[in-house]
Amino acid sequence: MPSNRSLDALVAAARMYYEEGRSQRDVARALGLSESAVSRTLAAARDAGVVRIVIHDPRLLVDRVPRLEARLEEAFGLSSAWVGTGASDLGPTEVVARLGAQLFADRLWSTRRVGLSWGSTISRLVEVIEAQPASPELELLPLVGGSSALDTAPSGTTSLYTLAQKLGVRARRIDAPAITESPETCAAILRESTVRGALDLAATADTAWAGIGSVGVPGGSSERLLAAMRLSADEVAQVRAENPAGDFCGRFFDDEGKPLAGPTSTRVIGIDFDALRAVPTVVGLAGGMGKARGVLAALRTGVIDVAVLDAELADEVLRRHAAAPRGAGRVR
């Protein structure tokens, strides 16, 4: 740490050069230094943290759309909606991740236990959240098993530990896969006290974050989950009869938002909808028009309190909701 006298010189030079727009020659004359000394002083100011240079790439900025946010809140009884749009080369998942990072930073100091799911949207969210101080009392909790059964899916444990490092806090884990290949294996794992205890703890989260999956999206999380379950021919027929629309924390639901009770419900190591409803704030994130069906159904479950969507997806969800028959709404 420089002495107070040295800091005075660094601050004076930095103010003249960065705030007042003076040239290094003018700063040198004002302070009685050589131009080379001013250059070294400005470099020292950056090293000491007196000057912090932040580069804003306008292509990465996201603007919120209050009109769509208000319509979503009214249509689905949400406590809040965050809808964004960005530059044409900023994809919908990136827009949603950056919006989610803003929301996370806004609420960081008002939470003590944050639950986190897994998947590509959550993984990207964690990547764009900036390193920042957090309460030492903050705990990060997994909402589903940590070691994904999906080779191409980002592990929830990885996201948890990455976020914990950025915030300087503790992350817990579930030593079990998110998805099993048989109901028997799932039941056996859930009998383990450590797994059961971890899921009970997840239900005490102040805020839960999870991506919304939609059935029928090629390569999407819902399709990968169904493939990982290794359903038998009879089970596939049963699932088709249930007509799943999407998933949230690995739990599938139909177009009216009703949780499925068939084969897909007996292979998930994770928090269920009843436990999620007890969490004060559940945040659901999704990007891309292809997820409209799953998002609309997810908003009808009554589980999600805050929706984070890109503008095109939000507009399509509202259009479909307005066109739906009366009676299709949130499941209470």
Salt bridges, closest charged atoms under 4 A:
GLU19 OE1 - ARG15 NH1 3.09
GLU20 OE1 - ARG22 NE 2.94
GLU35 OE2 - ARG25 NE 3.16
ASP57 OD2 - ARG59 NH2 2.73
GLU69 OE2 - ARG64 NE 2.84
GLU94 OE2 - ARG98 NE 2.94
GLU94 OE1 - ARG124 NE 2.65
GLU127 OE1 - ARG124 NH1 2.68
GLU137 OE1 - ARG112 NE 3.11
GLU139 OE1 - ARG113 NE 3.13
GLU139 OE2 - ARG170 NH1 3.96
GLU139 OE2 - ARG172 NE 2.71
ASP175 OD1 - ARG173 NE 2.98
ASP200 OD1 - ARG196 NE 3.67
GLU235 OE1 - ARG267 NH2 2.97
ASP255 OD1 - ARG293 NE 2.83
ASP274 OD1 - ARG277 NH1 3.47
GLU316 OE2 - ARG319 NH2 2.73
GLU316 OE2 - ARG320 NE 2.89
